[in-house]
Amino acid sequence: MTPPTTLQQAVLTYIAKCLEVEQHWPTARQIAEDFGWLSINAANEHTLRLERAGHITRNAHGKPMLARYQVVIVAPGATAS
């Protein structure tokens, strides 16, 4: 797993704070608004890249429209399951 970029780390931190405070994953709209992005698609692309990099994973439903993500902490040398 590659280390997250500065922006990816900021998004991960934001997600973790939302999970801690609100007890649920932020919507793409919330992420886009709080980062000042004009498009919800930008938030979707960032979470997709984080997923591909192994920093987050989809829930058991696996459907993009309904899916929420979970923050997964992976120790160095380990793989996300």
N, C-alpha and C positions, 0 to 999 in steps of 0.2 A: 504494500500500500504506500502510495506516495504521500508525503506530508501535505496538508492543505495549504493553499496559497493564503495570503493575508486576507483577501476578500472571502474566501471559503471559510477561513477560521472565524471571521466576523459573523458570517451567516450561521455557522454552527453554534457560536456563542449566543446569538440571538434566539435560535431555536431552543437551546437549553434553558435560557431565561424564561421563554414563553412556557415551556413545559413545567418549569418550577413554579411560576406565578399563576398561570392560567390552567394548568393541568391538562393541556391539550396542544397538539401541533398547530402552529400558526398557519393560516390560509396563505395561499400564494398572493392574494391581494394584500394581506397584512405585511408580508415580507417585502413586496414591491413598494408599498407606500412608505414603510419605515426606512428603506434604503434609498428612497427617492427615484426609483426606477419608473419609467413611464408605462411599462408593459408588465402585465401579470406573467406573460411568457418568460420574461427575464428571470423571475423568481423560480418558475418551473424548470428552466434550463439550469439554473444554479443548483437546485436540489437534485436534478438528474445527474449532473456532473459529480456531485458529492456521493450520490449512490454508486455511480460507476467506479469511483475511486475507492469505494468501500467504507466511507465515513458514516454513511447512514444506510438504512435498509428499509424496504417496503414491508408493510404488515402482511399478515397471512392471506388477505383477500387478493392482493396483487393487481387489482384493477386500477389503472391510472386515474380514472374519474373519481373513484371512491377511496382510493388509497390514502393513507396517512403514513407518515414515516416515524421511525424510532431512531433516536440517537444511539449509536452502538459504540461503546468504548472497546477498542481492540488493542491489546498489548502488542508491543513491537515483536515481530516474528510470528505472531498468531494470525489466524484468518478469521474473518467474520463468518458466522454461521446463521 
